[in-house]
Amino acid sequence: MKVTANGTEFDTRLEGPEGAPVVTLSHSLCCDLSAWDELAEDLKSDYRVLRYSLRGHGNSGATLGPYDFKLLADDMAAIQDAYGITKSHVIGLSIGGMIAQEYALIYPDRILSLVISSSLCALPDGAAALWPERIRMVSEQGIEATVDGSMDRWFVPGSLEGRSALDARVRQMIRETSVDGYVGCSHAIAGIDLKDRVTAISVPTLVIVGREDMGTPLSSSELIHRQIEGSKLVVVDNAAHQLAMDKPDIFNAEVRKHLAAVS
């Protein structure tokens, strides 16, 4: 269903029984709402699952950037408003996890719990120069220039062998990301500054990361874990960035344990 929210048309999907607790899902850069297919299928029998494609991603509308995390968190809240949702668990992966942190800070009365996967609250050492270069590359060469590099960072070597459907699915999502969406979101990531603010997050929080994640390394998840008092950290072996698609059995089980503990 297309929803107009915060000045943009978003591709959204709401599944699960009416009246059940709501879980809102926010995906990574260069993906779309289908990145959550496995988790949504697992949860929708017991939860009301809301997912959406970020602005400039998938079939959602694009606007000129740069974007910031307040804008992206306001997008999430406005989409929820369109469905009459006032309270939700929030699960975010990569930039989705950064948006989730900002959302928890801006809308503390609306959030029930938080799952932050493969994400950051501050740029890792040495990463500051990466984002201006990626923005320049995509602006000049188009989104195709990111495909192989993203796949190399997102999955450990050999993990896609015998999984041609997943390989093709992820590459298609990357290619369907608009240049404006990529550049706008990349500016937000380049300016991330949540380290000192996230200490204010008080809802139950699960932090989950792949041990071999290069883009948002284990040390970044450890930092989030330290900054959010009472949070739980789970490290998944032989896994990189795209945990929800690459390791759905493990990821879904950890999410379900978290949600059950909160309930």
FILO-650932 format. One record per residue: x, y, z of N, C-alpha, C in turn; chain. Coordinates in Angstrom, 1 decimal. Each point is the difference from the previous one (the first is absolute). Layout:
PT     n_X     n_Y     n_Z    ca_X    ca_Y    ca_Z     c_X     c_Y     c_Z  unit
PT       X       Y       Z       X       Y       Z       X       Y       Z     A
...
This chain:
PT     n_X     n_Y     n_Z    ca_X    ca_Y    ca_Z     c_X     c_Y     c_Z  unit
PT     0.8    -1.2     0.0    -0.8     1.2     0.0     0.9     1.2     0.0     A
PT    -0.3     1.0    -0.9     0.7     1.3     0.0    -0.6     0.9     1.0     A
PT     0.8     0.6     0.8    -0.4     1.0     1.0     0.7     1.3    -0.2     A
PT    -0.7     1.1     0.0     0.7     1.3     0.0     0.2     0.5     1.4     A
PT     1.3     0.2     0.3     0.3     0.4     1.4     1.3     0.9    -0.1     A
PT     0.0     1.0     0.8     1.1     0.9     0.2     0.4     0.5    -1.4     A
PT    -0.9     0.3    -0.9     0.2     0.6    -1.3     0.5    -0.9    -1.1     A
PT     0.0    -1.3     0.3     0.5    -1.0    -1.0    -0.9    -1.2     0.0     A
PT    -0.1    -0.7    -1.2    -0.8    -1.2    -0.1     0.9    -1.2     0.3     A
PT    -0.5    -0.8     0.9     0.8    -1.2     0.5    -0.7    -1.3    -0.4     A
PT     0.8    -1.0    -0.4    -0.5    -1.3    -0.2     0.0    -0.7     1.4     A
PT    -1.1    -0.5     0.4    -0.1    -0.5     1.4    -0.8    -1.4    -0.1     A
PT     0.1    -0.7     1.1    -0.7    -1.3     0.1    -0.3    -0.2     1.5     A
PT    -1.3    -0.3     0.3    -0.4    -0.2     1.4    -0.7    -1.4     0.0     A
PT     0.6    -0.9     0.8    -0.5    -1.4     0.1    -0.2    -0.4     1.4     A
PT    -0.8    -1.0     0.3    -0.2    -0.5     1.3    -1.4     0.3     0.6     A
PT    -0.3    -0.6     1.1    -1.3     0.1     0.6    -0.3     1.4     0.6     A
PT    -1.1     0.6    -0.3    -0.4     1.3     0.6     0.0    -0.2     1.6     A
PT     0.5     1.1     0.6     0.1     0.0     1.5     1.2    -0.6     0.5     A
PT     0.8    -0.7    -0.8     1.3    -0.6     0.5     1.0     1.1     0.2     A
PT     1.1    -0.2     0.8     1.0     1.0     0.1     0.6     0.3    -1.3     A
PT     0.4     1.2    -0.3     0.5     0.4    -1.3     1.6     0.0     0.1     A
PT     0.5    -0.6    -1.1     1.5     0.0    -0.2     0.3     0.8    -1.3     A
PT     0.7     1.1     0.1     0.4     0.7    -1.2     1.4    -0.3    -0.5     A
PT     0.2    -0.2    -1.2     1.3    -0.5    -0.6     0.6     1.0    -0.9     A
PT     1.3     0.4     0.1     0.6     1.0    -0.8     1.3    -0.7    -0.5     A
PT     0.2     0.0    -1.3     1.0    -0.8    -0.7     1.3     0.8    -0.2     A
PT     1.0    -0.6    -0.7     1.3     0.6    -0.2     0.0     0.8    -1.3     A
PT     1.1     0.8    -0.1     0.2     0.7    -1.3     0.0    -1.0    -1.1     A
PT    -0.6     0.4    -1.2     0.0    -0.7    -1.2    -0.8    -1.3     0.1     A
PT    -1.0     0.0     0.9    -0.9    -1.1     0.1    -1.4     0.5    -0.1     A
PT    -1.0    -0.8     0.2    -1.4     0.5     0.1    -0.8    -0.9     0.9     A
PT    -1.3     0.2     0.1    -0.7    -0.7     1.1     0.0    -1.5    -0.2     A
PT     0.4    -0.5    -1.2     0.1    -1.5    -0.2     1.2    -0.6     0.7     A
PT     0.9     0.8     0.5     1.1    -0.5     0.8    -0.4    -0.6     1.3     A
PT    -1.3     0.3     0.4    -0.5    -0.6     1.2    -1.0    -1.1    -0.3     A
PT     0.0    -0.6    -1.2    -1.0    -1.0    -0.3     0.1    -1.2     1.1     A
PT     1.2    -0.4     0.3     0.1    -1.2     0.9    -0.5     0.3     1.4     A
PT     0.4     1.2     0.5    -0.4     0.4     1.4    -1.5     0.2     0.0     A
PT    -0.5     0.8    -1.0    -1.4     0.3     0.0    -0.9    -1.3     0.0     A
PT     0.4    -1.0    -0.8    -0.7    -1.3    -0.1     0.0    -0.7     1.3     A
PT     1.1     0.1     0.7     0.2    -0.6     1.3    -0.9     0.7     1.1     A
PT    -0.1     1.3     0.0    -0.6     0.7     1.0    -1.5     0.2    -0.2     A
PT    -0.5     0.0    -1.2    -1.3     0.6    -0.3    -1.2    -0.9     0.6     A
PT     0.3    -1.2     0.5    -1.0    -0.8     0.6    -0.4     0.6     1.4     A
PT     1.0     0.6     0.6    -0.1     0.5     1.4     0.1     1.5     0.2     A
PT     0.5     0.7    -1.0     0.2     1.4     0.1    -0.6     0.7    -1.2     A
PT    -0.3     1.3     0.1    -0.4     0.9    -1.1     1.3     0.5    -0.6     A
PT     0.4    -0.4    -1.1     1.3     0.4    -0.6    -0.1     1.1    -1.0     A
PT     0.6     1.1     0.2     0.0     1.1    -0.9     1.4     0.2    -0.6     A
PT     0.1    -0.1    -1.3     1.3     0.3    -0.6    -0.2     1.0    -1.2     A
PT     1.1     0.6    -0.3    -0.1     1.1    -1.1     1.3     0.1    -0.7     A
PT     0.0     0.5    -1.2     1.3     0.3    -0.7     0.3     1.4     0.3     A
PT     1.3     0.2     0.4     0.5     1.4     0.3    -0.2     0.9    -1.2     A
PT    -0.1     1.3     0.3    -0.1     0.9    -1.2     1.2    -0.2    -0.9     A
PT    -0.4     0.0    -1.3     1.0    -0.2    -1.0     0.4    -1.4    -0.2     A
PT    -0.6    -1.0     0.6     0.3    -1.4    -0.1    -1.2    -0.8    -0.5     A
PT     0.2    -1.0    -0.7    -1.1    -0.9    -0.5    -1.0     0.9    -0.7     A
PT    -1.3    -0.2     0.4    -1.1     0.7    -0.7    -0.4     1.3     0.8     A
PT     0.8     0.4     0.9    -0.3     1.2     0.7     0.5     1.2    -0.7     A
PT    -0.6     1.2     0.1     0.4     1.2    -0.7     1.3     0.5     0.5     A
PT     0.7     0.6    -0.9     1.3     0.6     0.4    -0.1     1.5     0.1     A
PT     0.8     0.6     0.8     0.1     1.5     0.1     1.5     0.3     0.0     A
PT     0.3     1.2    -0.4     1.4     0.5     0.0     0.5     0.1     1.4     A
PT     1.2    -0.5     0.2     0.6     0.1     1.3     0.7     1.3     0.2     A
PT     0.9     0.1     1.0     0.3    -1.1     0.9    -1.1    -0.2     1.0     A
PT    -0.1    -1.3     0.5    -0.9    -0.4     1.1     0.7     0.1     1.3     A
PT    -0.7     0.0     1.1     0.6    -0.2     1.3    -0.9    -0.9     0.8     A
PT     0.4    -0.4     1.2    -0.7    -1.1     0.7    -1.3     0.5     0.6     A
PT    -0.1     1.3     0.2    -1.3     0.5     0.5    -1.1    -0.2    -1.1     A
PT     0.4     0.4    -1.3    -0.9    -0.2    -1.1    -0.4    -1.5    -0.1     A
PT     0.9    -0.9     0.1    -0.2    -1.4    -0.3    -0.8    -0.6     1.2     A
PT     0.2     0.5     1.2    -0.8    -0.5     1.2    -1.4     0.6    -0.1     A
PT    -0.1     1.2    -0.5    -1.4     0.6    -0.2    -0.7    -0.8    -1.1     A
PT     0.7    -0.5    -1.0    -0.7    -0.8    -1.0    -0.7    -1.2     0.7     A
PT     0.8    -0.7     0.8    -0.6    -1.2     0.7    -1.2     0.4     0.8     A
PT     0.1     1.1     0.8    -1.1     0.4     0.8    -1.2     0.4    -0.9     A
PT     0.2     0.6    -1.1    -1.1     0.5    -0.8    -0.7    -1.2    -0.7     A
PT     0.8    -1.0    -0.4    -0.6    -1.3    -0.5    -0.8    -0.7     1.0     A
PT     0.5     0.0     1.2    -0.8    -0.6     1.1    -1.3     0.8     0.2     A
PT     0.1     1.3     0.0    -1.2     0.8     0.2    -1.1    -0.3    -1.1     A
PT     0.5    -0.2    -1.2    -0.9    -0.3    -1.1    -0.8    -1.3     0.2     A
PT     0.5    -0.9     0.8    -0.7    -1.2     0.4    -0.6     0.0     1.4     A
PT     0.1     1.2     0.7    -0.6     0.1     1.3     0.8    -0.7     1.1     A
PT     1.3    -0.2    -0.3     0.9    -0.7     1.0     0.6     1.0     0.9     A
PT    -0.1    -0.2     1.3     0.5     0.9     1.0     1.1    -0.6     0.8     A
PT     0.1    -1.3     0.0     1.1    -0.7     0.8     0.5    -1.2    -0.8     A
PT     1.3    -0.2     0.1     0.6    -1.0    -0.9     1.3    -0.5     0.6     A
PT     0.3    -1.3    -0.2     1.4    -0.4     0.0     0.6     0.4    -1.3     A
PT     1.3     0.4     0.1     0.7     0.4    -1.3     1.3    -0.8    -0.2     A
PT     0.1    -0.6    -1.2     1.2    -0.8    -0.4     0.6     0.7    -1.2     A
PT     1.3     0.3     0.1     0.7     0.6    -1.1     1.4    -0.6    -0.2     A
PT     0.3    -0.1    -1.3     1.3    -0.6    -0.4     0.8     1.0    -0.8     A
PT     1.2     0.2     0.4     0.9     0.9    -0.7    -0.5     1.4     0.1     A
PT    -0.2     0.8    -1.1    -0.6     1.3     0.2    -1.4    -0.1     0.7     A
PT    -0.7    -1.1    -0.2    -1.2    -0.2     0.7     0.1     0.0     1.5     A
PT     1.2    -0.5     0.5     0.3     0.0     1.4     0.3     1.4     0.5     A
PT     0.7     0.8    -0.9     0.3     1.4     0.4    -1.3     0.8     0.1     A
PT    -0.9    -0.3    -1.0    -1.3     0.7     0.1    -0.8    -0.4     1.2     A
PT     0.1    -1.3     0.4    -0.7    -0.5     1.2     0.5     0.7     1.2     A
PT     1.3     0.2     0.1     0.5     0.7     1.2    -0.5     1.5     0.1     A
PT     0.0     0.7    -1.2    -0.5     1.3     0.0    -1.5     0.1     0.3     A
PT    -0.7    -1.0    -0.5    -1.4    -0.1     0.3    -0.3    -0.2     1.5     A
PT     0.8    -0.8     0.6    -0.2    -0.3     1.5     0.3     1.3     0.8     A
PT     0.9     0.8    -0.5     0.4     1.3     0.7    -1.1     1.1    -0.2     A
PT    -0.5     0.0    -1.3    -1.0     1.1    -0.3    -1.4    -0.4     0.5     A
PT    -0.3    -1.3     0.0    -1.4    -0.5     0.3     0.1    -1.0     1.1     A
PT     0.5     0.3     1.2     0.1    -1.0     1.0    -1.3    -0.5     0.5     A
PT    -1.1     0.7    -0.1    -1.3    -0.5     0.5    -0.6    -0.9    -1.0     A
PT     0.6    -0.2    -1.2    -0.7    -0.8    -1.0     0.7    -1.4    -0.2     A
PT     1.2    -0.1     0.7     0.8    -1.2    -0.3    -0.1    -1.0     1.2     A
PT    -0.3    -1.3    -0.4    -0.1    -1.0     1.1     1.4    -0.7     0.2     A
PT     0.7    -0.3    -1.0     1.3    -0.6     0.1     0.8     0.3    -1.3     A
PT     1.3    -0.4     0.0     0.8     0.3    -1.1     0.9    -1.1    -0.3     A
PT     0.2    -0.3    -1.3     1.0    -0.9    -0.5     0.9     0.7    -1.0     A
PT     1.3     0.1     0.3     0.9     0.7    -0.9     1.0    -1.0    -0.5     A
PT    -0.1    -0.2    -1.3     0.9    -1.1    -0.7     1.0     0.7    -1.0     A
PT     1.2    -0.5     0.1     1.0     0.4    -1.0     0.0     1.5    -0.2     A
PT     0.2     0.7     1.1    -0.2     1.4    -0.1     1.1     0.8     0.7     A
PT    -0.2     1.3     0.1     1.0     1.0     0.6    -0.8     1.0     0.9     A
PT     0.8     0.6     0.9    -0.5     1.2     0.7     1.0     1.1    -0.3     A
PT     1.2    -0.4    -0.6     1.0     1.0    -0.4     0.9    -0.7    -1.1     A
PT     0.6     0.8    -0.8     0.8    -0.6    -1.1     1.2    -0.8     0.6     A
PT     0.3    -1.2    -0.4     1.2    -0.6     0.4     1.3     0.7    -0.4     A
PT     1.1    -0.2     0.7     1.2     0.6    -0.4     0.4    -0.3    -1.4     A
PT     0.4     1.1    -0.7     0.4    -0.2    -1.4    -1.2     0.1    -1.0     A
PT    -1.2     0.1     0.4    -1.1    -0.1    -0.9    -0.5     1.3    -0.5     A
PT     0.5     1.1     0.5    -0.5     1.3    -0.3     0.2     0.3    -1.5     A
PT     1.1    -0.4    -0.6     0.3     0.3    -1.4    -0.8    -0.9    -1.0     A
PT    -0.6    -1.1     0.5    -0.6    -1.0    -0.9    -1.3     0.6    -0.6     A
PT    -0.8     0.7     0.8    -1.3     0.4    -0.4     0.0     1.1    -1.1     A
PT     0.9     1.1     0.2     0.1     0.9    -1.1     0.4    -0.6    -1.4     A
PT     0.9    -1.0     0.1     0.4    -0.7    -1.2    -1.1    -0.8    -0.6     A
PT    -0.8    -0.7     0.9    -1.1    -0.8    -0.6    -1.1     0.9    -0.6     A
PT    -0.2     1.2     0.6    -1.0     0.9    -0.5     0.5     0.5    -1.4     A
PT     1.3     0.3    -0.1     0.5     0.5    -1.3    -0.1    -1.1    -1.0     A
PT     0.4    -1.2     0.3     0.0    -1.1    -0.9    -1.4    -0.3    -0.6     A
PT    -1.0     0.0     0.9    -1.4    -0.3    -0.4    -0.5     1.2    -0.8     A
PT     0.3     1.2     0.4    -0.5     1.2    -0.7     0.6     0.0    -1.4     A
PT     1.2    -0.5    -0.2     0.6     0.1    -1.3    -0.3    -1.3    -0.9     A
PT     0.0    -1.2     0.7    -0.1    -1.2    -0.7    -1.3    -0.8     0.1     A
PT    -0.8     0.5     0.9    -1.3    -0.7     0.2     0.1    -1.1     1.0     A
PT    -1.2    -0.6     0.4     0.0    -0.9     1.1     0.7    -1.4    -0.4     A
PT     0.1    -0.3    -1.2     0.6    -1.2    -0.4     1.4    -0.1     0.5     A
PT     0.7     1.1     0.2     1.4     0.0     0.5     0.1    -0.6     1.4     A
PT    -1.1    -0.1     0.7     0.0    -0.4     1.4    -0.3    -1.5     0.2     A
PT    -0.4    -0.7    -1.1    -0.6    -1.3     0.2     1.0    -1.0     0.5     A
PT     1.1    -0.2    -0.7     1.0    -1.0     0.4     0.6     0.3     1.4     A
PT     0.3     1.2     0.2     0.6     0.4     1.3    -0.9    -0.3     1.2     A
PT    -1.3     0.4    -0.3    -1.0    -0.3     1.1    -0.1    -1.5     0.3     A
PT    -0.1    -0.8    -1.1    -0.2    -1.4     0.2     1.2    -0.6     0.8     A
PT     1.2     0.5    -0.3     1.2    -0.5     0.7     0.0     0.4     1.5     A
PT    -0.5     1.1     0.3    -0.1     0.5     1.4    -1.1    -0.7     0.7     A
PT    -1.1    -0.3    -0.7    -1.2    -0.5     0.7    -0.1    -1.4     0.3     A
PT     0.8    -0.8    -0.7     0.0    -1.5     0.2     1.4    -0.5     0.1     A
PT     0.2    -1.0     0.9     1.4    -0.6     0.1     0.2    -0.8    -1.2     A
PT     1.3    -0.2    -0.4     0.3    -0.8    -1.1    -0.6    -1.4     0.1     A
PT    -0.6    -0.4    -1.1    -0.6    -1.4    -0.1    -1.4    -0.1     0.5     A
PT    -0.5     1.1     0.7    -1.3    -0.2     0.6    -1.2     0.0    -1.0     A
PT     0.3     0.5    -1.2    -1.1     0.1    -1.0     0.1    -1.2    -1.0     A
PT     1.0    -0.9     0.2     0.1    -1.1    -0.9    -1.2    -0.9     0.2     A
PT    -0.6    -0.4    -1.1    -1.2    -0.8     0.0    -1.3     0.8     0.4     A
PT     0.1     1.3     0.0    -1.1     0.9     0.4    -0.2     1.1    -1.1     A
PT    -0.1    -0.5    -1.2    -0.1     1.0    -1.1    -1.2     0.9     0.1     A
PT    -1.1    -0.5     0.5    -1.2     0.8     0.1     0.3     1.2     1.0     A
PT     0.6    -0.2     1.1     0.3     1.0     0.9     1.0     1.0    -0.6     A
PT     1.1    -0.5    -0.7     0.9     0.8    -0.6    -0.6     1.0    -1.0     A
PT    -0.9    -0.6    -0.8    -0.7     0.8    -1.1    -0.9     1.1     0.7     A
PT    -0.7    -0.5     1.0    -1.0     0.9     0.7     0.7     1.2     0.6     A
PT     1.2    -0.2     0.7     0.7     1.1     0.6     0.6     1.0    -1.0     A
PT     0.5    -0.6    -1.1     0.6     0.9    -1.1    -1.1     0.8    -0.6     A
PT    -1.2    -0.6    -0.2    -1.1     0.8    -0.6    -0.4     1.1     1.0     A
PT    -0.1    -0.2     1.3    -0.3     1.1     0.9     1.0     1.1    -0.1     A
PT     1.3    -0.3    -0.1     1.0     1.1    -0.1    -0.3     0.8    -1.3     A
PT    -0.2    -0.7    -1.1    -0.1     0.6    -1.3    -1.3     0.9    -0.1     A
PT    -1.0    -0.3     0.9    -1.3     0.7    -0.1     0.1     1.2     1.0     A
PT     1.1     0.2     0.7     0.1     1.2     0.8     0.3     1.2    -0.8     A
PT    -0.7     1.1     0.2     0.3     1.2    -0.8     1.3     0.7     0.5     A
PT     0.6     0.7    -0.9     1.2     0.8     0.3    -0.3     1.0     1.1     A
PT    -1.2     0.7    -0.1    -0.4     1.0     1.0    -0.1    -0.7     1.4     A
PT    -0.6    -1.2     0.0    -0.2    -0.7     1.3     1.3    -0.4     0.6     A
PT     0.9    -0.5    -0.9     1.3    -0.5     0.5     0.8     1.2     0.5     A
PT     0.1     1.1    -0.8     0.8     1.2     0.4    -0.6     0.6     1.3     A
PT    -1.4     0.2     0.0    -0.6     0.6     1.2     0.3    -0.8     1.3     A
PT    -0.2    -1.3    -0.1     0.3    -0.8     1.2     1.4    -0.1     0.4     A
PT     0.9     0.0    -1.0     1.4     0.0     0.2     0.5     1.3     0.8     A
PT    -0.6     1.1    -0.4     0.3     1.2     0.8    -0.4    -0.1     1.5     A
PT    -1.1    -0.7     0.2    -0.4    -0.2     1.4     1.0    -0.8     0.7     A
PT     0.4    -1.1    -0.6     1.0    -0.9     0.6     1.3     0.7     0.3     A
PT     0.4     0.8    -1.0     1.3     0.7     0.1     0.0     1.0     1.2     A
PT    -1.2     0.5     0.4    -0.1     0.9     1.0    -0.5    -0.6     1.4     A
PT     0.0    -1.3     0.1    -0.6    -0.6     1.2     0.8     0.5     1.2     A
PT    -0.8     0.3     1.0     0.5     0.5     1.3    -0.9    -0.3     1.1     A
PT    -0.1    -1.3     0.3    -1.0    -0.5     1.0     0.6    -0.5     1.3     A
PT     1.4    -0.1     0.0     0.7    -0.7     1.1    -0.4     0.5     1.4     A
PT     0.0     1.3     0.1    -0.3     0.6     1.4    -1.5     0.0     0.2     A
PT    -0.8     0.1    -1.0    -1.5     0.1     0.2    -0.6    -1.3     0.3     A
PT     0.5    -1.1    -0.5    -0.7    -1.3     0.2     0.0    -0.5     1.4     A
PT     0.8     0.7     0.9    -0.1    -0.4     1.4    -1.3     0.3     0.6     A
PT    -0.8     0.8    -0.7    -1.4     0.4     0.5    -1.0    -1.1    -0.4     A
PT     0.4    -1.0    -0.8    -1.0    -1.0    -0.4    -0.2    -1.0     1.2     A
PT    -1.2    -0.2     0.4    -0.3    -0.8     1.2    -0.9    -1.2    -0.2     A
PT    -0.4    -0.2    -1.3    -0.9    -1.2    -0.3     0.9    -1.2    -0.1     A
PT    -0.6    -1.2     0.2     0.8    -1.2    -0.2     0.6    -0.1    -1.4     A
PT     1.3    -0.2    -0.1     0.7     0.1    -1.3     0.8    -1.3    -0.2     A
PT    -0.1    -0.5    -1.2     0.9    -1.1    -0.5     0.9     0.6    -1.1     A
PT     1.3    -0.3     0.2     1.0     0.4    -1.1     0.5    -1.3    -0.5     A
PT    -0.1    -0.2    -1.4     0.4    -1.2    -0.6     0.9     0.3    -1.2     A
PT     1.1    -0.8    -0.2     1.0     0.4    -1.0     0.7    -1.3    -0.5     A
PT     0.4    -0.1    -1.2     0.8    -1.0    -0.5     1.5     0.2     0.3     A
PT     0.6    -1.1     0.4     1.4     0.2     0.5     0.9     0.5    -1.1     A
PT    -0.3    -0.3    -1.3     0.8     0.3    -1.1    -0.5     1.3    -0.7     A
PT    -0.9     0.7     0.6    -0.5     1.2    -0.7     1.1     1.1    -0.2     A
PT     0.2     0.4    -1.2     1.1     1.0    -0.3    -0.6     1.4     0.0     A
PT    -1.2     0.2    -0.4    -0.5     1.3    -0.1    -0.4     0.6     1.3     A
PT    -0.7    -0.8     0.9    -0.3     0.5     1.3     0.6    -1.1     1.0     A
PT     1.2     0.2     0.3     0.8    -1.1     0.7    -0.5    -0.3     1.4     A
PT     0.4    -1.1     0.5    -0.4    -0.4     1.3     0.3     1.0     1.0     A
PT     1.2     0.7    -0.1     0.3     1.1     1.0    -1.1     1.1     0.0     A
PT    -0.7     0.2    -1.1    -1.0     1.0     0.0    -1.2    -0.4     0.7     A
PT    -0.4    -1.3    -0.1    -1.1    -0.6     0.8     0.3     0.0     1.5     A
PT     1.3    -0.3     0.3     0.4     0.0     1.4    -0.1     1.4     0.6     A
PT     0.3     1.0    -0.8    -0.2     1.4     0.5    -1.4     0.3     0.2     A
PT    -0.9    -0.4    -0.9    -1.5     0.2     0.3    -0.4    -0.7     1.3     A
PT     0.4    -1.2     0.1    -0.3    -0.8     1.2     0.5     0.7     1.3     A
PT     1.2     0.5    -0.1     0.5     0.7     1.2    -0.8     1.3     0.3     A
PT    -0.4     0.7    -1.0    -0.7     1.3     0.1    -1.5    -0.2     0.5     A
PT    -0.6    -1.1    -0.4    -1.4    -0.2     0.4    -0.1    -0.9     1.2     A
PT    -0.2     0.5     1.1     0.0    -0.7     1.3    -1.0    -1.2    -0.1     A
PT     0.4    -1.2     0.4    -0.9    -1.1     0.1    -0.2    -0.7    -1.3     A
PT     0.6     0.4    -1.1    -0.2    -0.6    -1.3     0.7    -1.4     0.0     A
PT    -0.4    -0.8    -0.9     0.6    -1.3    -0.2     0.7    -0.1    -1.4     A
PT     1.2    -0.5     0.0     0.8    -0.1    -1.2     0.1    -1.5    -0.4     A
PT    -0.4    -0.3    -1.3     0.1    -1.3    -0.6     1.0     0.1    -1.2     A
PT     1.0    -0.9    -0.1     0.9     0.0    -1.1    -0.2    -1.3    -0.7     A
PT    -0.2     0.1    -1.3    -0.3    -1.2    -0.9     1.3    -0.4    -0.7     A
PT     0.5    -1.2     0.2     1.2    -0.4    -0.7    -0.3    -0.3    -1.5     A
PT     1.1     0.1    -0.7     0.0    -0.3    -1.5    -1.1     0.8    -0.7     A
PT    -0.1     1.2     0.4    -1.0     0.9    -0.6     0.5     1.4    -0.2     A
PT    -0.5     0.7    -1.0     0.4     1.4    -0.2    -1.2     0.9     0.3     A
PT    -0.3     0.8    -1.0    -0.9     1.2     0.2    -1.5    -0.4    -0.1     A
PT    -0.4    -0.7    -1.0    -1.4    -0.2    -0.2    -0.6    -1.2     0.7     A
PT     0.0     0.1     1.3    -0.4    -1.1     0.9    -1.4    -0.5    -0.3     A
PT    -0.9     0.9    -0.2    -1.4    -0.4    -0.1    -0.2    -0.9    -1.2     A
PT     0.7     0.2    -1.1    -0.1    -0.8    -1.2     0.9    -1.1     0.0     A
PT     1.2     0.2     0.5     1.1    -1.1    -0.1    -0.2    -1.1     1.1     A
PT    -0.4     0.4     1.2    -0.1    -0.9     1.1    -1.4     0.1     0.6     A
PT    -1.1    -0.2    -0.7    -1.3     0.3     0.5    -0.4    -0.9     1.2     A
PT     0.4    -1.2     0.0    -0.3    -0.9     1.1     0.5     0.6     1.3     A
PT     1.3     0.4     0.0     0.6     0.5     1.2    -0.6     1.4     0.4     A
PT    -0.1     0.8    -1.0    -0.5     1.4     0.2    -1.4     0.0     0.5     A
PT    -0.9    -0.8    -0.7    -1.4     0.0     0.4    -0.1    -0.6     1.5     A
PT     0.7    -1.0     0.3     0.0    -0.6     1.3     0.4     1.1     1.1     A
PT     1.0     0.7    -0.3     0.5     1.0     1.0    -1.1     1.2     0.1     A
PT    -0.6     0.4    -1.1    -1.0     1.0     0.1    -1.2    -0.5     0.8     A
PT    -0.4    -1.3    -0.3    -1.2    -0.5     0.7     0.3    -0.1     1.6     A
PT     1.2    -0.4     0.3     0.4    -0.1     1.4    -0.1     1.4     0.7     A
PT     0.5     1.0    -0.8     0.0     1.4     0.5    -1.5     0.5     0.2     A
PT    -0.8    -0.2    -1.0    -1.4     0.4     0.1    -0.8    -0.7     1.1     A
PT     0.3    -1.3     0.1    -0.7    -0.8     1.1     0.4     0.5     1.4     A
PT     1.3     0.3     0.2     0.5     0.5     1.2    -0.6     1.4     0.4     A
PT    -0.2     0.8    -1.0    -0.6     1.3     0.2    -1.5    -0.1     0.4     A
PT    -0.6    -0.9    -0.7    -1.5    -0.3     0.2    -0.2    -0.5     1.4     A
